[in-house]
């Protein structure tokens, strides 16, 4: 059935009282009081704006809070002897002249030689070990014996003395440590090297005399002195129960050196 268009009189937008006016659907009627609290007019986008605000709040990231932590630097005291100097140096020695360093080392060597000549003195002097003194004494003894030895055997004498002194000191030290002695390896080598000082003095005296009646008592005196000085050091290494086993290698060590001092130049 075909639909016929509405006439002007039938149209809801046409005002029956006035043919030239139309009814506005969004117009508020005059008979409704504007002061009525029950009547409110909401815009069309109220729901949309509310939904957008809720979504914006949901999507908005949580503000980052920055926490500042104050860390107080406290100095920690370290106990021990690692950072302590074993030698009484008042100032830093890195910037000092080489001549000052050499003179100070020679002074320390002289103090240790005095300790060997006077074994009853302070034994802590030899605990501050160094290898300069033993090296000087070993080279001095090798040069004296090679100079006073037979012609053509100076190189073999020099080499033999050098090997006997260092290898003998190492063997005696290892023996003392195997016996349970509380001794440092280089400290013991240093002490045994310094204790050949009396034998070096007698080797120098033997250059001027070849009389065996003079050499024998001098060598025996130097041998006993060296042995006494080294035993005084080993007495502090907790070898009281095994002192004989520790002294016997010392006796052989210094006896070989003393024999070389006695026979060289005869």
C-alpha positions as a Python dict, from the first residue, in 0.01 Angstrom:
ca = {
    (1, 'X'): (0, 0, 0),
    (2, 'X'): (164, 334, -104),
    (3, 'X'): (228, 597, 159),
    (4, 'X'): (88, 943, 99),
    (5, 'X'): (271, 1248, 228),
    (6, 'X'): (133, 1424, 530),
    (7, 'X'): (-43, 1745, 488),
    (8, 'X'): (53, 2060, 665),
    (9, 'X'): (-236, 2022, 905),
    (10, 'X'): (-130, 1671, 992),
    (11, 'X'): (238, 1752, 1043),
    (12, 'X'): (343, 1768, 1410),
    (13, 'X'): (582, 2044, 1341),
    (14, 'X'): (308, 2271, 1215),
    (15, 'X'): (131, 2494, 1458),
    (16, 'X'): (-242, 2482, 1422),
    (17, 'X'): (-299, 2822, 1565),
    (18, 'X'): (-51, 2998, 1346),
    (19, 'X'): (7, 2868, 998),
    (20, 'X'): (340, 3045, 953),
    (21, 'X'): (514, 2900, 1259),
    (22, 'X'): (647, 2556, 1336),
    (23, 'X'): (684, 2376, 1663),
    (24, 'X'): (1044, 2365, 1796),
    (25, 'X'): (1097, 2030, 1970),
    (26, 'X'): (1392, 2166, 2179),
    (27, 'X'): (1201, 2468, 2306),
    (28, 'X'): (1112, 2469, 2671),
    (29, 'X'): (750, 2528, 2741),
    (30, 'X'): (654, 2846, 2919),
    (31, 'X'): (427, 2665, 3154),
    (32, 'X'): (718, 2486, 3312),
    (33, 'X'): (882, 2684, 3589),
    (34, 'X'): (1259, 2728, 3553),
    (35, 'X'): (1293, 2719, 3922),
    (36, 'X'): (1171, 2362, 3954),
    (37, 'X'): (1455, 2171, 4115),
    (38, 'X'): (1338, 1839, 3976),
    (39, 'X'): (1390, 1942, 3618),
    (40, 'X'): (1746, 1949, 3489),
    (41, 'X'): (1872, 1967, 3138),
    (42, 'X'): (2183, 1767, 3067),
    (43, 'X'): (2392, 1809, 2757),
    (44, 'X'): (2418, 1520, 2516),
    (45, 'X'): (2788, 1462, 2575),
    (46, 'X'): (2765, 1418, 2953),
    (47, 'X'): (2798, 1043, 2937),
    (48, 'X'): (3072, 1062, 2681),
    (49, 'X'): (3277, 1311, 2880),
    (50, 'X'): (3237, 1102, 3194),
    (51, 'X'): (3352, 789, 3013),
    (52, 'X'): (3648, 972, 2861),
    (53, 'X'): (3754, 1108, 3199),
    (54, 'X'): (3734, 763, 3356),
    (55, 'X'): (3936, 613, 3071),
    (56, 'X'): (4191, 894, 3099),
    (57, 'X'): (4229, 832, 3468),
    (58, 'X'): (4267, 459, 3406),
    (59, 'X'): (4529, 512, 3137),
    (60, 'X'): (4721, 784, 3314),
    (61, 'X'): (5049, 638, 3442),
    (62, 'X'): (5131, 638, 3805),
    (63, 'X'): (5366, 925, 3880),
    (64, 'X'): (5717, 807, 3959),
    (65, 'X'): (5841, 878, 4303),
    (66, 'X'): (6206, 955, 4345),
    (67, 'X'): (6366, 847, 4668),
    (68, 'X'): (6694, 1000, 4769),
    (69, 'X'): (6914, 786, 4990),
    (70, 'X'): (7198, 953, 5170),
    (71, 'X'): (7486, 712, 5206),
    (72, 'X'): (7731, 816, 5470),
    (73, 'X'): (8088, 723, 5396),
    (74, 'X'): (8246, 570, 5698),
    (75, 'X'): (8612, 483, 5722),
    (76, 'X'): (8671, 118, 5799),
    (77, 'X'): (8980, 35, 5998),
    (78, 'X'): (9173, -266, 5870),
    (79, 'X'): (9380, -455, 6119),
    (80, 'X'): (9683, -659, 6026),
    (81, 'X'): (10042, -618, 5915),
    (82, 'X'): (9986, -617, 5538),
    (83, 'X'): (9988, -242, 5502),
    (84, 'X'): (10250, -184, 5770),
    (85, 'X'): (10610, -111, 5683),
    (86, 'X'): (10864, -350, 5825),
    (87, 'X'): (11142, -94, 5792),
    (88, 'X'): (11146, 229, 5985),
    (89, 'X'): (11112, 467, 5690),
    (90, 'X'): (10981, 802, 5797),
    (91, 'X'): (10892, 928, 5449),
    (92, 'X'): (10806, 789, 5110),
    (93, 'X'): (11116, 650, 4936),
    (94, 'X'): (10987, 657, 4578),
    (95, 'X'): (11098, 1014, 4508),
    (96, 'X'): (11430, 1006, 4691),
    (97, 'X'): (11762, 1003, 4501),
    (98, 'X'): (11927, 671, 4423),
    (99, 'X'): (12233, 766, 4626),
    (100, 'X'): (12019, 809, 4938),
    (101, 'X'): (11860, 466, 4884),
    (102, 'X'): (12197, 296, 4838),
    (103, 'X'): (12344, 460, 5148),
    (104, 'X'): (12044, 355, 5357),
    (105, 'X'): (12069, -7, 5236),
    (106, 'X'): (12441, -13, 5308),
    (107, 'X'): (12369, 122, 5655),
    (108, 'X'): (12120, -161, 5715),
    (109, 'X'): (12375, -416, 5591),
    (110, 'X'): (12633, -277, 5835),
    (111, 'X'): (12384, -306, 6124),
    (112, 'X'): (12320, -673, 6040),
    (113, 'X'): (12694, -745, 6020),
    (114, 'X'): (12734, -600, 6369),
    (115, 'X'): (12457, -835, 6484),
    (116, 'X'): (12652, -1133, 6344),
    (117, 'X'): (12966, -1023, 6528),
    (118, 'X'): (12761, -978, 6846),
    (119, 'X'): (12500, -1257, 6842),
    (120, 'X'): (12379, -1166, 7194),
    (121, 'X'): (12241, -837, 7069),
    (122, 'X'): (11897, -772, 6929),
    (123, 'X'): (11783, -1069, 6721),
    (124, 'X'): (11503, -873, 6557),
    (125, 'X'): (11755, -703, 6329),
    (126, 'X'): (11799, -1014, 6114),
    (127, 'X'): (11422, -1068, 6092),
    (128, 'X'): (11403, -769, 5858),
    (129, 'X'): (11558, -976, 5581),
    (130, 'X'): (11731, -861, 5266),
    (131, 'X'): (11949, -1037, 5010),
    (132, 'X'): (12191, -752, 4941),
    (133, 'X'): (12416, -839, 5233),
    (134, 'X'): (12438, -1214, 5156),
    (135, 'X'): (12503, -1134, 4790),
    (136, 'X'): (12786, -894, 4877),
    (137, 'X'): (12943, -1145, 5118),
    (138, 'X'): (12908, -1432, 4870),
    (139, 'X'): (13067, -1231, 4590),
    (140, 'X'): (13345, -1111, 4823),
    (141, 'X'): (13426, -1466, 4935),
    (142, 'X'): (13419, -1598, 4577),
    (143, 'X'): (13648, -1318, 4452),
    (144, 'X'): (13896, -1360, 4742),
    (145, 'X'): (13921, -1738, 4704),
    (146, 'X'): (13945, -1724, 4324),
    (147, 'X'): (14218, -1458, 4352),
    (148, 'X'): (14412, -1662, 4611),
    (149, 'X'): (14355, -1996, 4436),
    (150, 'X'): (14574, -2181, 4185),
    (151, 'X'): (14625, -2032, 3843),
    (152, 'X'): (14368, -2146, 3591),
    (153, 'X'): (14109, -2250, 3852),
    (154, 'X'): (13971, -1910, 3939),
    (155, 'X'): (13649, -1956, 3737),
    (156, 'X'): (13572, -2298, 3889),
    (157, 'X'): (13645, -2168, 4241),
    (158, 'X'): (13424, -1864, 4191),
    (159, 'X'): (13138, -2077, 4058),
    (160, 'X'): (13179, -2341, 4329),
    (161, 'X'): (13166, -2087, 4611),
    (162, 'X'): (12862, -1916, 4464),
    (163, 'X'): (12671, -2244, 4421),
    (164, 'X'): (12766, -2383, 4764),
    (165, 'X'): (12661, -2069, 4951),
    (166, 'X'): (12320, -2028, 4791),
    (167, 'X'): (12226, -2392, 4745),
    (168, 'X'): (12354, -2479, 5093),
    (169, 'X'): (12149, -2199, 5249),
    (170, 'X'): (11838, -2317, 5065),
    (171, 'X'): (11888, -2681, 5173),
    (172, 'X'): (11944, -2588, 5537),
    (173, 'X'): (11634, -2368, 5532),
    (174, 'X'): (11417, -2643, 5380),
    (175, 'X'): (11546, -2885, 5643),
    (176, 'X'): (11451, -2645, 5922),
    (177, 'X'): (11103, -2595, 5779),
    (178, 'X'): (11050, -2971, 5743),
    (179, 'X'): (11139, -3008, 6110),
    (180, 'X'): (10856, -2773, 6195),
    (181, 'X'): (11051, -2454, 6241),
    (182, 'X'): (10852, -2131, 6230),
    (183, 'X'): (11093, -1952, 5999),
    (184, 'X'): (11053, -1772, 5670),
    (185, 'X'): (11248, -1905, 5372),
    (186, 'X'): (11411, -1578, 5268),
    (187, 'X'): (11462, -1477, 5629),
    (188, 'X'): (11659, -1794, 5693),
    (189, 'X'): (11859, -1758, 5370),
    (190, 'X'): (11937, -1399, 5469),
    (191, 'X'): (12057, -1501, 5814),
    (192, 'X'): (12272, -1789, 5689),
    (193, 'X'): (12423, -1562, 5426),
    (194, 'X'): (12512, -1296, 5683),
    (195, 'X'): (12662, -1555, 5916),
    (196, 'X'): (12945, -1636, 5672),
    (197, 'X'): (13091, -1292, 5749),
    (198, 'X'): (13358, -1428, 5993),
    (199, 'X'): (13473, -1677, 5729),
    (200, 'X'): (13500, -1395, 5473),
    (201, 'X'): (13724, -1202, 5714),
    (202, 'X'): (13951, -1504, 5766),
    (203, 'X'): (13966, -1565, 5390),
    (204, 'X'): (14088, -1209, 5348),
    (205, 'X'): (14352, -1260, 5622),
    (206, 'X'): (14472, -1582, 5458),
    (207, 'X'): (14580, -1384, 5152),
    (208, 'X'): (14876, -1255, 5353),
    (209, 'X'): (14976, -1585, 5517),
    (210, 'X'): (15009, -1945, 5403),
    (211, 'X'): (15117, -2086, 5740),
    (212, 'X'): (14882, -2370, 5836),
    (213, 'X'): (14947, -2315, 6207),
    (214, 'X'): (14801, -1970, 6175),
    (215, 'X'): (14521, -2066, 5939),
    (216, 'X'): (14389, -2359, 6141),
    (217, 'X'): (14298, -2166, 6459),
    (218, 'X'): (14165, -1874, 6260),
    (219, 'X'): (13940, -2098, 6048),
    (220, 'X'): (13820, -2290, 6354),
    (221, 'X'): (13743, -1961, 6532),
    (222, 'X'): (13553, -1825, 6232),
    (223, 'X'): (13366, -2155, 6187),
    (224, 'X'): (13257, -2161, 6551),
    (225, 'X'): (13153, -1796, 6537),
    (226, 'X'): (12942, -1845, 6226),
    (227, 'X'): (12781, -2157, 6371),
    (228, 'X'): (12707, -1984, 6701),
    (229, 'X'): (12548, -1684, 6530),
    (230, 'X'): (12325, -1902, 6311),
    (231, 'X'): (12219, -2126, 6602),
    (232, 'X'): (12123, -1817, 6801),
    (233, 'X'): (11884, -1730, 6523),
    (234, 'X'): (11739, -2082, 6499),
    (235, 'X'): (11676, -2086, 6874),
    (236, 'X'): (11380, -1854, 6811),
    (237, 'X'): (11226, -2085, 6549),
    (238, 'X'): (11067, -2331, 6798),
    (239, 'X'): (11312, -2617, 6733),
    (240, 'X'): (11409, -2685, 7095),
    (241, 'X'): (11324, -3057, 7075),
    (242, 'X'): (11492, -3104, 6736),
    (243, 'X'): (11782, -2865, 6764),
    (244, 'X'): (12040, -3137, 6694),
    (245, 'X'): (11875, -3227, 6364),
    (246, 'X'): (11871, -2860, 6267),
    (247, 'X'): (12228, -2781, 6381),
    (248, 'X'): (12393, -3076, 6201),
    (249, 'X'): (12319, -2941, 5847),
    (250, 'X'): (12443, -2601, 5963),
    (251, 'X'): (12769, -2756, 6079),
    (252, 'X'): (12819, -2931, 5743),
    (253, 'X'): (12734, -2613, 5553),
    (254, 'X'): (12985, -2391, 5731),
    (255, 'X'): (13245, -2671, 5750),
    (256, 'X'): (13254, -2698, 5370),
    (257, 'X'): (13300, -2323, 5337),
    (258, 'X'): (13563, -2323, 5613),
    (259, 'X'): (13754, -2605, 5442),
    (260, 'X'): (13761, -2410, 5117),
    (261, 'X'): (13891, -2104, 5304),
    (262, 'X'): (14162, -2315, 5472),
    (263, 'X'): (14298, -2499, 5167),
    (264, 'X'): (14280, -2215, 4916),
    (265, 'X'): (14625, -2061, 4868),
    (266, 'X'): (14827, -2336, 5037),
}
